[in-house]
Amino acid sequence: MSRTASEAELSLSVREFLDSMRGTNEPVVLDANGDTVAVVLSRDKYERLLAAEQEEWDRLWAVVDAVHERNEDLDPDEVLRAVTEDVEEVRKELYDEWRSGQGRR
């Protein structure tokens, strides 16, 4: 859950605004003229978000490393040709779906 802070609330002093956030772990959505311009998170939530993002990158690079190790004995030109063929095949399938009216617009 989160709460929204208006421009009027933001016109409070920084100390008053931060005091209003203490003791709660919910994000505060900063709103200006009906537009969300920022979100203020507690330090704990921010650190968890950064840790989750780092874990995601670590998983991604682990996959990249595994693929590299599995294919390190292959000729890079052959790999590029195979990947290009696969990409073109998927593009053609998507194009054909779009042309038949089944694809998203």
KOLKOLBA-638859 format. One line per 2 residues: their letters; for each residue x negated, y negated, z negated of N, C-alpha, C, O. Coordinates in Angstrom, 3 decimals. Layout:
<nodes>
A> X/Y/Z/X/Y/Z/X/Y/Z/X/Y/Z  ...
</nodes>
This chain:
<nodes>
MS> -0.842/1.174/0.000/0.000/0.000/0.000/-0.887/-1.237/0.000/-2.009/-1.198/-0.505  -0.396/-2.319/0.556/-1.135/-3.569/0.562/-0.167/-4.707/0.283/1.051/-4.538/0.333
RT> -0.727/-5.849/-0.007/0.111/-7.034/-0.164/-0.377/-8.085/0.808/-1.502/-8.012/1.302  0.474/-9.068/1.084/0.123/-10.133/2.014/-0.068/-11.418/1.243/0.733/-11.755/0.371
AS> -1.125/-12.130/1.563/-1.383/-13.430/0.953/-1.153/-14.500/2.010/-1.689/-14.423/3.116  -0.362/-15.481/1.664/-0.048/-16.554/2.596/-1.133/-17.628/2.551/-2.043/-17.590/1.724
EA> -1.004/-18.587/3.468/-1.943/-19.713/3.461/-1.852/-20.475/2.144/-2.855/-20.981/1.641  -0.645/-20.553/1.588/-0.478/-21.272/0.320/-1.299/-20.603/-0.782/-1.968/-21.279/-1.564
EL> -1.243/-19.270/-0.836/-2.042/-18.559/-1.838/-3.527/-18.766/-1.596/-4.311/-18.889/-2.537  -3.902/-18.804/-0.330/-5.312/-18.956/-0.001/-5.826/-20.355/-0.312/-7.032/-20.581/-0.414
SL> -4.894/-21.288/-0.459/-5.332/-22.645/-0.799/-5.696/-22.759/-2.277/-6.226/-23.780/-2.713  -5.408/-21.697/-3.051/-5.860/-21.654/-4.443/-7.385/-21.661/-4.454/-8.022/-21.423/-3.428
SV> -7.940/-21.922/-5.571/-9.390/-21.832/-5.646/-9.809/-20.377/-5.455/-9.030/-19.458/-5.707  -11.016/-20.185/-5.019/-11.532/-18.838/-4.817/-11.443/-18.048/-6.115/-11.089/-16.869/-6.102
RE> -11.759/-18.689/-7.230/-11.712/-18.004/-8.527/-10.300/-17.501/-8.816/-10.126/-16.357/-9.236  -9.288/-18.347/-8.595/-7.906/-17.926/-8.854/-7.498/-16.780/-7.926/-6.830/-15.835/-8.347
FL> -7.906/-16.877/-6.661/-7.570/-15.823/-5.713/-8.203/-14.497/-6.130/-7.538/-13.462/-6.128  -9.487/-14.528/-6.486/-10.168/-13.301/-6.900/-9.576/-12.758/-8.191/-9.438/-11.545/-8.347
DS> -9.225/-13.649/-9.122/-8.578/-13.206/-10.360/-7.268/-12.486/-10.054/-6.928/-11.505/-10.715  -6.541/-12.967/-9.064/-5.265/-12.336/-8.715/-5.473/-10.942/-8.129/-4.564/-10.113/-8.162
MR> -6.663/-10.682/-7.594/-6.964/-9.370/-7.006/-7.512/-8.387/-8.027/-7.406/-7.175/-7.836  -8.094/-8.890/-9.107/-8.711/-7.994/-10.094/-7.667/-7.052/-10.679/-6.506/-7.412/-10.874
GT> -8.117/-5.851/-10.947/-7.242/-4.882/-11.580/-6.340/-4.149/-10.602/-5.562/-3.284/-11.004  -6.436/-4.481/-9.338/-5.654/-3.760/-8.341/-6.602/-3.230/-7.286/-7.641/-3.831/-7.010
NE> -6.248/-2.133/-6.714/-7.089/-1.533/-5.694/-6.458/-1.673/-4.319/-6.944/-1.101/-3.343  -5.368/-2.439/-4.245/-4.700/-2.527/-2.959/-5.308/-3.640/-2.107/-5.697/-4.690/-2.618
PV> -5.381/-3.393/-0.814/-5.904/-4.414/0.088/-4.981/-5.628/0.118/-3.785/-5.513/-0.149  -5.534/-6.771/0.440/-4.746/-7.987/0.595/-4.866/-8.428/2.046/-5.964/-8.686/2.540
VL> -3.732/-8.511/2.720/-3.684/-8.952/4.101/-3.578/-10.470/4.092/-2.650/-11.024/3.503  -4.519/-11.141/4.738/-4.514/-12.594/4.789/-3.763/-13.041/6.035/-4.116/-12.690/7.161
DA> -2.731/-13.815/5.803/-1.794/-14.194/6.844/-1.863/-15.699/7.061/-1.836/-16.474/6.105  -1.952/-16.106/8.316/-1.929/-17.529/8.644/-0.908/-17.742/9.758/-1.088/-17.264/10.878
NG> 0.140/-18.448/9.447/1.205/-18.727/10.424/1.772/-17.459/11.057/2.047/-17.426/12.257  1.943/-16.429/10.252/2.524/-15.189/10.744/1.545/-14.246/11.413/1.938/-13.160/11.837
DT> 0.292/-14.625/11.520/-0.726/-13.769/12.130/-1.672/-13.241/11.069/-2.160/-14.000/10.231  -1.929/-11.951/11.104/-2.924/-11.367/10.217/-4.297/-11.777/10.715/-4.653/-11.517/11.865
VA> -5.071/-12.421/9.845/-6.394/-12.894/10.264/-7.518/-12.117/9.602/-8.646/-12.121/10.097  -7.230/-11.449/8.491/-8.266/-10.683/7.806/-7.608/-9.795/6.751/-6.427/-9.943/6.434
VV> -8.396/-8.882/6.226/-7.961/-8.031/5.125/-9.071/-8.026/4.094/-10.237/-7.811/4.424  -8.703/-8.264/2.841/-9.671/-8.238/1.750/-9.508/-6.900/1.037/-8.411/-6.527/0.622
LS> -10.626/-6.186/0.905/-10.621/-4.875/0.251/-11.407/-4.942/-1.041/-12.313/-5.761/-1.192  -11.050/-4.073/-1.970/-11.873/-3.949/-3.162/-13.224/-3.375/-2.745/-13.350/-2.761/-1.686
RD> -14.208/-3.579/-3.573/-15.539/-3.061/-3.260/-15.504/-1.542/-3.127/-16.142/-0.983/-2.235  -14.759/-0.866/-4.014/-14.662/0.599/-3.955/-14.085/1.064/-2.620/-14.621/1.973/-1.987
KY> -12.984/0.433/-2.198/-12.380/0.825/-0.926/-13.325/0.546/0.234/-13.438/1.352/1.158  -13.996/-0.584/0.186/-14.940/-0.936/1.239/-16.069/0.092/1.317/-16.433/0.530/2.408
ER> -16.614/0.470/0.186/-17.703/1.453/0.170/-17.225/2.815/0.660/-17.961/3.515/1.356  -15.989/3.201/0.302/-15.440/4.466/0.811/-15.258/4.405/2.324/-15.506/5.384/3.028
LL> -14.824/3.253/2.815/-14.649/3.076/4.255/-15.993/3.199/4.976/-16.092/3.871/6.003  -17.019/2.551/4.438/-18.353/2.651/5.040/-18.871/4.083/5.005/-19.458/4.561/5.976
AA> -18.651/4.768/3.882/-19.116/6.157/3.763/-18.399/7.053/4.766/-19.020/7.917/5.386  -17.094/6.849/4.927/-16.333/7.651/5.890/-16.816/7.380/7.310/-16.931/8.301/8.119
EQ> -17.092/6.134/7.604/-17.603/5.783/8.931/-18.964/6.434/9.170/-19.225/6.946/10.259  -19.827/6.417/8.160/-21.145/7.042/8.295/-21.013/8.546/8.490/-21.735/9.131/9.297
EE> -20.089/9.181/7.752/-19.858/10.620/7.920/-19.401/10.930/9.343/-19.818/11.925/9.936  -18.547/10.072/9.882/-18.069/10.265/11.248/-19.233/10.189/12.241/-19.344/11.023/13.140
WD> -20.100/9.182/12.071/-21.274/9.074/12.950/-22.206/10.273/12.779/-22.749/10.785/13.758  -22.389/10.719/11.535/-23.250/11.886/11.293/-22.706/13.120/12.002/-23.470/13.883/12.594
RL> -21.378/13.324/11.946/-20.772/14.467/12.636/-20.963/14.342/14.148/-21.269/15.323/14.826  -20.783/13.138/14.663/-20.957/12.922/16.093/-22.382/13.263/16.525/-22.586/13.986/17.501
WA> -23.367/12.737/15.793/-24.755/13.003/16.170/-25.129/14.462/15.975/-25.991/14.975/16.690  -24.502/15.142/15.024/-24.755/16.580/14.856/-24.280/17.342/16.094/-24.937/18.283/16.539
VV> -23.146/16.937/16.642/-22.647/17.562/17.870/-23.595/17.273/19.027/-23.926/18.171/19.802  -24.032/16.027/19.145/-24.963/15.657/20.215/-26.242/16.488/20.092/-26.741/17.018/21.084
DA> -26.764/16.596/18.882/-27.986/17.388/18.672/-27.776/18.852/19.020/-28.645/19.481/19.625  -26.628/19.396/18.641/-26.342/20.807/18.929/-26.233/21.037/20.431/-26.753/22.027/20.947
VH> -25.570/20.142/21.125/-25.453/20.273/22.579/-26.831/20.159/23.220/-27.165/20.907/24.139  -27.615/19.225/22.731/-28.974/19.064/23.283/-29.790/20.329/23.083/-30.441/20.801/24.015
ER> -29.764/20.885/21.878/-30.529/22.104/21.601/-30.054/23.266/22.462/-30.860/24.046/22.970  -28.727/23.373/22.622/-28.162/24.484/23.387/-28.536/24.388/24.870/-28.580/25.398/25.572
NE> -28.802/23.170/25.336/-29.038/22.968/26.765/-30.440/22.482/27.098/-30.693/22.056/28.225  -31.354/22.538/26.135/-32.674/21.958/26.380/-33.465/22.670/27.465/-34.410/22.096/28.006
DL> -33.103/23.907/27.799/-33.838/24.627/28.838/-33.246/24.404/30.234/-33.766/24.932/31.217  -32.169/23.631/30.324/-31.540/23.382/31.618/-32.183/22.189/32.328/-32.733/21.283/31.701
DP> -32.093/22.226/33.640/-32.596/21.117/34.455/-31.636/19.927/34.308/-30.439/20.072/34.555  -32.146/18.757/33.909/-31.279/17.584/33.712/-30.469/17.215/34.952/-29.328/16.770/34.827
DE> -31.030/17.390/36.137/-30.294/17.081/37.362/-29.105/18.020/37.549/-28.039/17.596/37.995  -29.289/19.295/37.207/-28.189/20.255/37.303/-27.092/19.911/36.298/-25.904/20.002/36.609
VL> -27.493/19.521/35.108/-26.515/19.131/34.091/-25.732/17.916/34.569/-24.506/17.892/34.457  -26.409/16.920/35.093/-25.740/15.722/35.590/-24.750/16.060/36.694/-23.636/15.536/36.710
RA> -25.147/16.929/37.616/-24.236/17.335/38.691/-23.004/18.032/38.116/-21.883/17.744/38.535  -23.196/18.936/37.171/-22.071/19.673/36.581/-21.127/18.735/35.825/-19.906/18.847/35.935
VT> -21.701/17.818/35.064/-20.871/16.871/34.312/-20.109/15.974/35.275/-18.925/15.708/35.064  -20.764/15.509/36.319/-20.111/14.650/37.312/-18.950/15.385/37.971/-17.884/14.803/38.171
ED> -19.143/16.645/38.308/-18.061/17.439/38.902/-16.885/17.554/37.936/-15.731/17.401/38.337  -17.176/17.824/36.666/-16.106/17.960/35.670/-15.350/16.645/35.486/-14.122/16.635/35.400
VE> -16.086/15.542/35.425/-15.444/14.239/35.257/-14.556/13.936/36.460/-13.430/13.468/36.294  -15.041/14.194/37.646/-14.252/13.941/38.859/-12.999/14.813/38.881/-11.936/14.364/39.308
EV> -13.122/16.046/38.427/-11.965/16.946/38.380/-10.891/16.406/37.429/-9.703/16.411/37.752  -11.322/15.947/36.265/-10.368/15.385/35.302/-9.743/14.110/35.857/-8.536/13.906/35.723
RK> -10.543/13.253/36.476/-10.006/12.029/37.078/-8.956/12.354/38.137/-7.912/11.705/38.201  -9.232/13.351/38.960/-8.278/13.742/39.992/-6.992/14.250/39.372/-5.903/13.904/39.831
EL> -7.103/15.073/38.329/-5.898/15.570/37.654/-5.070/14.417/37.080/-3.848/14.392/37.223  -5.740/13.472/36.434/-5.031/12.319/35.872/-4.387/11.485/36.967/-3.256/11.022/36.817
YD> -5.098/11.296/38.056/-4.558/10.528/39.177/-3.333/11.233/39.758/-2.313/10.600/40.031  -3.444/12.552/39.944/-2.322/13.316/40.489/-1.108/13.236/39.561/0.022/13.107/40.033
EW> -1.333/13.309/38.252/-0.230/13.160/37.289/0.412/11.791/37.416/1.636/11.663/37.422  -0.425/10.773/37.516/0.087/9.404/37.625/0.904/9.247/38.904/1.980/8.649/38.892
RS> 0.383/9.790/40.016/1.078/9.679/41.300/2.420/10.398/41.278/3.369/9.960/41.930  2.507/11.491/40.538/3.765/12.248/40.493/4.743/11.667/39.480/5.864/12.158/39.345
GQ> 4.318/10.611/38.760/5.224/9.966/37.807/5.210/10.590/36.437/5.997/10.193/35.578  4.346/11.550/36.200/4.289/12.222/34.904/3.339/11.527/33.938/3.451/11.704/32.725
GR> 2.415/10.748/34.457/1.406/10.111/33.609/1.949/8.913/32.891/3.027/8.413/33.215  1.205/8.451/31.915/1.577/7.249/31.165/1.255/6.026/31.987/0.327/6.031/32.795
R> 2.017/4.990/31.779/1.768/3.730/32.487/1.470/2.656/31.512/1.230/1.514/31.904
</nodes>
